[in-house]
Amino acid sequence: MSIPSESFSGARLQLAREFKGLTQKQLGDEVAAAHSLISFYESGKRKDPAPDLVEALGIVLGFEPGFFYGRLEDVFQEEQCSFRHKRKATERLKDQIRARATLGGMVIARLRKLFKFPSLNVPELSASNNEDIERAAEHCRKHWGLGLEGPILQMSRVVEHAGIVVLRNIIQSTDIDAFSRIGPTTVIFLNQKIPSASRWTFDLAHECGHLVLHRGIATGGIETEKAADRFASAFLMPRRAFSREFTSAPWTFSHAFDLKKRWQASAAAIVRRAYDLDLLSAVQYRRAFQYMSLKGWTKGEPFEPTNFQQPELMDSALNGLGDRIAVTREALCTELNFTQETFTEITGLPLNNGKKNKAEVLSFRHR
């Protein structure tokens, strides 16, 4: 292995280790090194590891040796990120997701130098009560030209046109529903391991709520999660139009599923929205959720939407490599010092372009 001219980066080693979900001890065991040595290299207390150790680290963690050298430009920091997760989600899992999203951000940053991405266009609004949240959601719909009278059928396209890249290939775990980060590269991670299109739509709107309402504010607590949920409900189901349609027929689950098909929201979200808008009493609300639990619908509802619009932005750029411009996926992978397996794991696409799949709506212009 030839030694790169840049300095060894402890931050890059930590990033690669967290990407694999390993502790320092586990990594040390894999490469036959004391965990204290791994700690010293990550903290910068020791520099210039032996070439064979760097090569071993790359083999275990999924990177070419050159990955561990040079400055790490944009790390996804804890205070920049919001998680929608189950209580059993561990801090190590969150670290792993931030690391994987950071690697995804490295891919996006390189693609931005080749293609014209939409500029970030997300309002920053404050809200101290439910009425403020309702108005914030209505403001965003107007700001993005969506109006207040109908459903949003392509939520992923809405957020990507607002300059938010939606990532799908971060983690194979159902303990995290969604994740977002606002910064130099703003992303939402959509976990499609959870098989519910109505839930995907709500998760995207929920993370939008964090990006709009909670910049610079620590999230994950009860209040910020409730606020993001309220924003998502108000954004997907504007109060006047939803109230008019909800009250157009007597309350039944048949009516709720009709509304689900139209508004692309789960029956659970529809019931909650009706309760928040005083269209259902507390008794009706509690009985509705009791019935859904008895039917097993809290684990998976019937009549899931089949027309969910998949994210396009990152795939469009990656599919343009080697086609519209000379740079190929292989060249991008080599430049980033990812192994082929890591590149595919982060992007969800193989190195070989194969059949082209150009985006129909989100166009890119070569700079």
FIZA-327434 format. One record per residue (C-alpha): x, y, z. Coordinates in nm, 4 decimals. Layout:
N
+----------+----------+----------+
|     east |    north |       up |
+----------+----------+----------+
|        X |        Y |        Z |
...
+----------+----------+----------+
END
This chain:
367
+----------+----------+----------+
|     east |    north |       up |
+----------+----------+----------+
|   0.0000 |   0.0000 |   0.0000 |
|   0.1332 |   0.3429 |  -0.0955 |
|   0.0946 |   0.5981 |   0.1828 |
|  -0.1229 |   0.8976 |   0.0799 |
|   0.0204 |   1.2454 |   0.1162 |
|  -0.2633 |   1.3552 |   0.3503 |
|  -0.2597 |   1.2867 |   0.7239 |
|  -0.4373 |   0.9874 |   0.8755 |
|  -0.7836 |   1.0934 |   0.9947 |
|  -0.9158 |   0.9636 |   1.3252 |
|  -1.2572 |   1.1093 |   1.2367 |
|  -1.2699 |   0.8990 |   0.9213 |
|  -1.1752 |   0.5881 |   1.1170 |
|  -1.4526 |   0.6560 |   1.3679 |
|  -1.6986 |   0.7178 |   1.0844 |
|  -1.6100 |   0.3882 |   0.9159 |
|  -1.6295 |   0.1975 |   1.2447 |
|  -1.9724 |   0.3419 |   1.3304 |
|  -2.0882 |   0.2667 |   0.9756 |
|  -2.0250 |  -0.1005 |   1.0494 |
|  -2.1840 |  -0.0740 |   1.3941 |
|  -1.8700 |  -0.1923 |   1.5755 |
|  -1.7293 |  -0.0877 |   1.9098 |
|  -1.3609 |  -0.0013 |   1.9379 |
|  -1.3027 |  -0.3342 |   2.1120 |
|  -1.4844 |  -0.5291 |   1.8401 |
|  -1.2848 |  -0.3545 |   1.5694 |
|  -0.9607 |  -0.4125 |   1.7581 |
|  -1.0387 |  -0.7833 |   1.7835 |
|  -1.1086 |  -0.8004 |   1.4096 |
|  -0.7764 |  -0.6420 |   1.3107 |
|  -0.5652 |  -0.7930 |   1.5922 |
|  -0.5063 |  -0.4607 |   1.7682 |
|  -0.5719 |  -0.3423 |   2.1228 |
|  -0.8929 |  -0.1421 |   2.1513 |
|  -0.6899 |   0.1295 |   2.3239 |
|  -0.4860 |   0.1637 |   2.0039 |
|  -0.8050 |   0.2123 |   1.8013 |
|  -0.9112 |   0.4762 |   2.0539 |
|  -0.5768 |   0.6562 |   2.0266 |
|  -0.5966 |   0.6674 |   1.6476 |
|  -0.9567 |   0.7941 |   1.6519 |
|  -0.8763 |   1.0677 |   1.9038 |
|  -0.5593 |   1.1725 |   1.7218 |
|  -0.3352 |   1.0895 |   2.0167 |
|  -0.1486 |   0.8555 |   1.7850 |
|  -0.0912 |   0.9119 |   1.4150 |
|   0.0524 |   0.7278 |   1.1171 |
|  -0.0639 |   0.3709 |   1.1762 |
|   0.1319 |   0.0973 |   1.0019 |
|   0.0241 |   0.0379 |   0.6401 |
|  -0.0785 |  -0.3204 |   0.7144 |
|  -0.3088 |  -0.1985 |   0.9955 |
|  -0.4719 |   0.0579 |   0.7652 |
|  -0.5192 |  -0.2107 |   0.5022 |
|  -0.6754 |  -0.4427 |   0.7609 |
|  -0.9068 |  -0.1662 |   0.8797 |
|  -1.0217 |  -0.1116 |   0.5229 |
|  -1.0921 |  -0.4814 |   0.4686 |
|  -1.2983 |  -0.5102 |   0.7866 |
|  -1.4852 |  -0.1791 |   0.7507 |
|  -1.5453 |  -0.1777 |   0.3746 |
|  -1.3173 |   0.0993 |   0.2467 |
|  -1.0036 |   0.1363 |   0.0430 |
|  -0.7003 |   0.2404 |   0.2528 |
|  -0.7032 |   0.5908 |   0.1026 |
|  -1.0402 |   0.6574 |   0.2686 |
|  -0.8699 |   0.6994 |   0.6056 |
|  -0.6585 |   0.9961 |   0.4948 |
|  -0.7523 |   1.3588 |   0.4500 |
|  -1.0032 |   1.5953 |   0.6020 |
|  -1.3615 |   1.4858 |   0.6674 |
|  -1.5675 |   1.7746 |   0.5319 |
|  -1.9216 |   1.7327 |   0.6637 |
|  -2.0050 |   1.5032 |   0.9546 |
|  -2.3708 |   1.4679 |   1.0484 |
|  -2.3635 |   1.5858 |   1.4107 |
|  -2.6089 |   1.4742 |   1.6786 |
|  -2.7514 |   1.8238 |   1.7295 |
|  -2.8345 |   1.8525 |   1.3571 |
|  -3.0353 |   1.5306 |   1.3441 |
|  -3.3863 |   1.4194 |   1.4356 |
|  -3.4967 |   1.0591 |   1.4793 |
|  -3.8394 |   0.9015 |   1.4677 |
|  -3.7792 |   0.5732 |   1.6462 |
|  -3.9055 |   0.3080 |   1.8810 |
|  -3.8055 |   0.3226 |   2.2455 |
|  -3.5795 |   0.0200 |   2.2068 |
|  -3.3615 |   0.1968 |   1.9467 |
|  -3.0092 |   0.2120 |   2.0908 |
|  -2.7615 |   0.4980 |   2.0824 |
|  -2.5252 |   0.2744 |   1.8853 |
|  -2.7947 |   0.2321 |   1.6187 |
|  -2.8373 |   0.6100 |   1.6024 |
|  -2.4591 |   0.6508 |   1.5685 |
|  -2.4626 |   0.3974 |   1.2862 |
|  -2.7422 |   0.5806 |   1.1036 |
|  -2.5635 |   0.9157 |   1.1377 |
|  -2.2464 |   0.7543 |   1.0005 |
|  -2.4292 |   0.5988 |   0.7075 |
|  -2.6071 |   0.9245 |   0.6345 |
|  -2.2718 |   1.1065 |   0.6468 |
|  -2.1402 |   0.8660 |   0.3827 |
|  -2.4538 |   0.9271 |   0.1785 |
|  -2.3856 |   1.2981 |   0.2177 |
|  -2.0367 |   1.2460 |   0.0764 |
|  -2.1920 |   1.0905 |  -0.2346 |
|  -2.4419 |   1.3763 |  -0.2658 |
|  -2.1715 |   1.6421 |  -0.2206 |
|  -1.9756 |   1.4935 |  -0.5097 |
|  -2.2867 |   1.4672 |  -0.7265 |
|  -2.3648 |   1.8344 |  -0.6586 |
|  -2.0411 |   1.9223 |  -0.8354 |
|  -2.1641 |   1.7383 |  -1.1452 |
|  -2.5371 |   1.8137 |  -1.1525 |
|  -2.7700 |   2.0982 |  -1.0636 |
|  -2.9689 |   1.9979 |  -0.7550 |
|  -3.2689 |   2.1979 |  -0.6282 |
|  -3.1683 |   2.4630 |  -0.3750 |
|  -3.2866 |   2.4207 |  -0.0184 |
|  -3.6231 |   2.5936 |   0.0105 |
|  -3.7632 |   2.5063 |   0.3528 |
|  -3.9277 |   2.7806 |   0.5623 |
|  -3.8044 |   2.8194 |   0.9179 |
|  -4.1002 |   2.8893 |   1.1465 |
|  -4.1610 |   2.8892 |   1.5190 |
|  -4.4635 |   2.7474 |   1.6960 |
|  -4.5568 |   2.7520 |   2.0621 |
|  -4.9052 |   2.5983 |   2.0388 |
|  -5.1257 |   2.3891 |   1.8122 |
|  -5.2684 |   2.6889 |   1.6297 |
|  -4.9161 |   2.8032 |   1.5435 |
|  -4.8396 |   2.4541 |   1.4100 |
|  -5.1548 |   2.4511 |   1.1962 |
|  -5.0609 |   2.7878 |   1.0486 |
|  -4.7021 |   2.6730 |   0.9884 |
|  -4.8251 |   2.3698 |   0.7950 |
|  -5.0632 |   2.5840 |   0.5910 |
|  -4.7839 |   2.8331 |   0.5233 |
|  -4.5607 |   2.5532 |   0.3899 |
|  -4.8326 |   2.4231 |   0.1603 |
|  -4.8825 |   2.7715 |   0.0185 |
|  -4.5071 |   2.8327 |   0.0002 |
|  -4.4603 |   2.5177 |  -0.2074 |
|  -4.7642 |   2.5907 |  -0.4260 |
|  -4.9736 |   2.3017 |  -0.2977 |
|  -5.2876 |   2.4879 |  -0.1942 |
|  -5.5130 |   2.3895 |   0.0939 |
|  -5.7936 |   2.1997 |  -0.0752 |
|  -5.6616 |   1.8590 |  -0.1717 |
|  -5.4350 |   1.5676 |  -0.0759 |
|  -5.0635 |   1.5425 |  -0.1478 |
|  -5.0162 |   1.2385 |  -0.3687 |
|  -4.6385 |   1.2622 |  -0.4116 |
|  -4.4864 |   1.3593 |  -0.0794 |
|  -4.1341 |   1.2496 |  -0.1677 |
|  -4.1408 |   1.4699 |  -0.4759 |
|  -4.2586 |   1.7664 |  -0.2667 |
|  -3.9645 |   1.7429 |  -0.0270 |
|  -3.7096 |   1.6782 |  -0.3034 |
|  -3.8275 |   1.9805 |  -0.5005 |
|  -3.7662 |   2.1733 |  -0.1755 |
|  -3.3998 |   2.0666 |  -0.1899 |
|  -3.4198 |   1.7806 |   0.0611 |
|  -3.2580 |   1.4583 |  -0.0593 |
|  -3.4511 |   1.1484 |   0.0453 |
|  -3.2265 |   0.8514 |   0.1280 |
|  -3.3615 |   0.4972 |   0.1444 |
|  -3.0516 |   0.2823 |   0.1926 |
|  -2.9286 |   0.3725 |   0.5397 |
|  -3.0107 |   0.0816 |   0.7702 |
|  -3.1889 |  -0.2533 |   0.7638 |
|  -3.3726 |  -0.2106 |   1.0935 |
|  -3.7339 |  -0.1423 |   1.1815 |
|  -3.6392 |   0.0273 |   1.5102 |
|  -3.5975 |   0.3600 |   1.3282 |
|  -3.8940 |   0.4908 |   1.1285 |
|  -3.7283 |   0.7982 |   0.9827 |
|  -3.4426 |   1.0413 |   1.0332 |
|  -3.3671 |   1.3918 |   0.9114 |
|  -3.0772 |   1.6316 |   0.9129 |
|  -3.0524 |   1.9965 |   0.8178 |
|  -2.7089 |   2.1297 |   0.7269 |
|  -2.4841 |   2.1716 |   0.4230 |
|  -2.6563 |   1.8597 |   0.2912 |
|  -3.0157 |   1.8306 |   0.4099 |
|  -3.1650 |   1.4821 |   0.3985 |
|  -3.4549 |   1.2706 |   0.5152 |
|  -3.4001 |   0.8985 |   0.5593 |
|  -3.7121 |   0.7013 |   0.4705 |
|  -3.7135 |   0.3484 |   0.6118 |
|  -3.8939 |   0.1311 |   0.3592 |
|  -3.8190 |  -0.1825 |   0.5606 |
|  -4.1462 |  -0.0820 |   0.7294 |
|  -4.4006 |  -0.1886 |   0.4631 |
|  -4.6620 |   0.0876 |   0.4766 |
|  -4.6934 |   0.3531 |   0.2068 |
|  -4.9277 |   0.5659 |   0.4178 |
|  -4.6720 |   0.5554 |   0.6969 |
|  -4.3927 |   0.6562 |   0.4571 |
|  -4.5949 |   0.9619 |   0.3574 |
|  -4.6579 |   1.0536 |   0.7208 |
|  -4.2918 |   0.9978 |   0.8152 |
|  -4.1773 |   1.2344 |   0.5392 |
|  -4.4235 |   1.4993 |   0.6591 |
|  -4.3196 |   1.4422 |   1.0215 |
|  -3.9525 |   1.4980 |   0.9383 |
|  -4.0486 |   1.8083 |   0.7398 |
|  -4.2082 |   1.9302 |   1.0609 |
|  -3.8757 |   1.9002 |   1.2415 |
|  -3.6913 |   2.0806 |   0.9613 |
|  -3.9465 |   2.3637 |   0.9639 |
|  -4.0086 |   2.3981 |   1.3385 |
|  -3.7003 |   2.2696 |   1.5200 |
|  -3.3811 |   2.4009 |   1.3659 |
|  -3.1233 |   2.4334 |   1.6384 |
|  -3.3606 |   2.2688 |   1.8872 |
|  -3.2932 |   1.9272 |   2.0385 |
|  -3.5594 |   1.6802 |   1.9246 |
|  -3.6658 |   1.3348 |   2.0340 |
|  -3.8593 |   1.4468 |   2.3417 |
|  -4.2345 |   1.4174 |   2.3823 |
|  -4.3093 |   1.7802 |   2.2966 |
|  -4.1041 |   1.8024 |   1.9772 |
|  -4.2405 |   1.4670 |   1.8545 |
|  -4.5980 |   1.5740 |   1.9251 |
|  -4.5361 |   1.9005 |   1.7405 |
|  -4.3916 |   1.7186 |   1.4376 |
|  -4.6874 |   1.4776 |   1.4387 |
|  -4.9322 |   1.7681 |   1.4499 |
|  -4.7472 |   1.9415 |   1.1674 |
|  -4.7579 |   1.6237 |   0.9565 |
|  -5.1318 |   1.5820 |   1.0136 |
|  -5.2021 |   1.9471 |   0.9333 |
|  -4.9763 |   1.9414 |   0.6280 |
|  -5.1250 |   1.6249 |   0.4804 |
|  -5.4860 |   1.6960 |   0.5825 |
|  -5.5563 |   2.0728 |   0.5909 |
|  -5.8228 |   2.1388 |   0.8500 |
|  -6.0952 |   2.3014 |   0.6407 |
|  -6.0865 |   2.0621 |   0.3465 |
|  -6.0427 |   1.7561 |   0.5683 |
|  -6.3231 |   1.8609 |   0.8052 |
|  -6.5582 |   1.9152 |   0.5131 |
|  -6.4924 |   1.5669 |   0.3743 |
|  -6.4873 |   1.3928 |   0.7118 |
|  -6.8298 |   1.5280 |   0.8019 |
|  -6.9767 |   1.4508 |   0.4595 |
|  -7.0798 |   1.1038 |   0.5855 |
|  -7.1473 |   0.9420 |   0.9238 |
|  -6.8407 |   0.8198 |   1.1112 |
|  -6.7622 |   0.4582 |   1.0230 |
|  -6.4419 |   0.2763 |   0.9423 |
|  -6.5704 |   0.2295 |   0.5884 |
|  -6.5749 |   0.6098 |   0.5619 |
|  -6.2288 |   0.6271 |   0.7224 |
|  -6.0855 |   0.3900 |   0.4601 |
|  -6.2460 |   0.5923 |   0.1824 |
|  -6.0699 |   0.8971 |   0.3237 |
|  -5.7475 |   0.6969 |   0.3495 |
|  -5.7555 |   0.6243 |  -0.0225 |
|  -5.8066 |   0.9908 |  -0.1013 |
|  -5.5716 |   1.1551 |   0.1490 |
|  -5.2967 |   0.8871 |   0.1413 |
|  -5.2917 |   0.8860 |   0.5220 |
|  -5.3430 |   0.5880 |   0.7488 |
|  -5.6768 |   0.5265 |   0.9153 |
|  -5.5007 |   0.5818 |   1.2472 |
|  -5.3791 |   0.9242 |   1.1299 |
|  -5.7290 |   1.0072 |   1.0045 |
|  -5.8853 |   0.9141 |   1.3390 |
|  -5.6270 |   1.1219 |   1.5242 |
|  -5.6769 |   1.4179 |   1.2903 |
|  -6.0543 |   1.4013 |   1.3410 |
|  -6.0072 |   1.3994 |   1.7178 |
|  -5.7624 |   1.6925 |   1.7074 |
|  -6.0167 |   1.8926 |   1.5072 |
|  -6.3036 |   1.8036 |   1.7464 |
|  -6.4783 |   1.5967 |   1.4801 |
|  -6.4656 |   1.2905 |   1.7061 |
|  -6.5212 |   1.2908 |   2.0818 |
|  -6.2694 |   1.1437 |   2.3234 |
|  -6.4953 |   0.8408 |   2.3656 |
|  -6.5221 |   0.7848 |   1.9899 |
|  -6.1465 |   0.8299 |   1.9535 |
|  -6.0624 |   0.5769 |   2.2234 |
|  -6.3152 |   0.3244 |   2.0956 |
|  -6.1792 |   0.3620 |   1.7417 |
|  -5.8256 |   0.2770 |   1.8517 |
|  -5.9542 |  -0.0080 |   2.0664 |
|  -6.1310 |  -0.1505 |   1.7611 |
|  -5.8206 |  -0.1067 |   1.5420 |
|  -5.6122 |  -0.2896 |   1.8006 |
|  -5.8627 |  -0.5783 |   1.8152 |
|  -5.8536 |  -0.6037 |   1.4355 |
|  -5.4726 |  -0.6014 |   1.4325 |
|  -5.4649 |  -0.2801 |   1.2296 |
|  -5.2138 |  -0.1140 |   1.4635 |
|  -4.9552 |  -0.3543 |   1.3159 |
|  -5.0681 |  -0.3261 |   0.9561 |
|  -5.3723 |  -0.1638 |   0.8013 |
|  -5.5689 |  -0.2764 |   0.4958 |
|  -5.6061 |  -0.0647 |   0.1813 |
|  -5.2496 |   0.0648 |   0.1718 |
|  -5.1827 |   0.3086 |  -0.1165 |
|  -5.0115 |   0.1482 |  -0.4146 |
|  -4.9101 |   0.4673 |  -0.5953 |
|  -4.6417 |   0.5955 |  -0.3565 |
|  -4.3948 |   0.8117 |  -0.5489 |
|  -4.0450 |   0.6789 |  -0.4844 |
|  -3.7636 |   0.9301 |  -0.4200 |
|  -3.5924 |   1.0308 |  -0.7430 |
|  -3.3217 |   1.2858 |  -0.6770 |
|  -3.0200 |   1.0738 |  -0.5849 |
|  -3.1103 |   0.7908 |  -0.8216 |
|  -3.1523 |   1.0375 |  -1.1089 |
|  -2.8043 |   1.1753 |  -1.0580 |
|  -2.6440 |   0.8328 |  -1.0145 |
|  -2.8215 |   0.7008 |  -1.3239 |
|  -2.6891 |   0.9989 |  -1.5175 |
|  -2.3287 |   0.9057 |  -1.4466 |
|  -2.1615 |   0.7550 |  -1.7493 |
|  -2.4552 |   0.8630 |  -1.9609 |
|  -2.5014 |   1.2376 |  -1.9640 |
|  -2.1499 |   1.3028 |  -1.8387 |
|  -1.8214 |   1.1128 |  -1.8594 |
|  -1.7863 |   1.0375 |  -1.4861 |
|  -1.9059 |   0.6846 |  -1.4081 |
|  -2.0242 |   0.5236 |  -1.0875 |
|  -1.6999 |   0.3292 |  -1.0812 |
|  -1.5024 |   0.6532 |  -1.0971 |
|  -1.7141 |   0.8061 |  -0.8195 |
|  -1.6639 |   0.4988 |  -0.6020 |
|  -1.2882 |   0.5119 |  -0.6621 |
|  -1.2728 |   0.8840 |  -0.5826 |
|  -1.4569 |   0.8308 |  -0.2537 |
|  -1.2400 |   0.5281 |  -0.1674 |
|  -1.5471 |   0.3127 |  -0.1029 |
|  -1.5405 |  -0.0558 |  -0.1804 |
|  -1.7966 |  -0.1735 |  -0.4321 |
|  -2.0012 |  -0.3327 |  -0.1534 |
|  -2.0064 |  -0.0133 |   0.0533 |
|  -2.1044 |   0.1986 |  -0.2475 |
|  -2.3986 |  -0.0292 |  -0.3217 |
|  -2.4983 |  -0.0426 |   0.0447 |
|  -2.5065 |   0.3375 |   0.0709 |
|  -2.6647 |   0.4201 |  -0.2648 |
|  -2.8780 |   0.1129 |  -0.3252 |
|  -2.7379 |   0.0899 |  -0.6797 |
|  -2.4684 |  -0.1359 |  -0.8268 |
|  -2.1537 |   0.0108 |  -0.9789 |
|  -2.2503 |  -0.1068 |  -1.3262 |
|  -2.5208 |   0.1275 |  -1.4516 |
|  -2.6937 |  -0.1348 |  -1.6608 |
|  -3.0222 |  -0.0160 |  -1.8068 |
|  -3.0664 |   0.3578 |  -1.7678 |
|  -3.3602 |   0.4781 |  -1.5608 |
|  -3.3821 |   0.8527 |  -1.6121 |
|  -3.6087 |   1.0617 |  -1.3932 |
|  -3.9252 |   1.1832 |  -1.5590 |
|  -3.9736 |   1.4960 |  -1.3487 |
|  -3.6675 |   1.5977 |  -1.1505 |
|  -3.4315 |   1.7123 |  -1.4215 |
|  -3.0655 |   1.7951 |  -1.3738 |
|  -2.8465 |   2.0253 |  -1.5737 |
|  -2.4772 |   1.9544 |  -1.6189 |
|  -2.2866 |   2.2486 |  -1.4777 |
+----------+----------+----------+
END
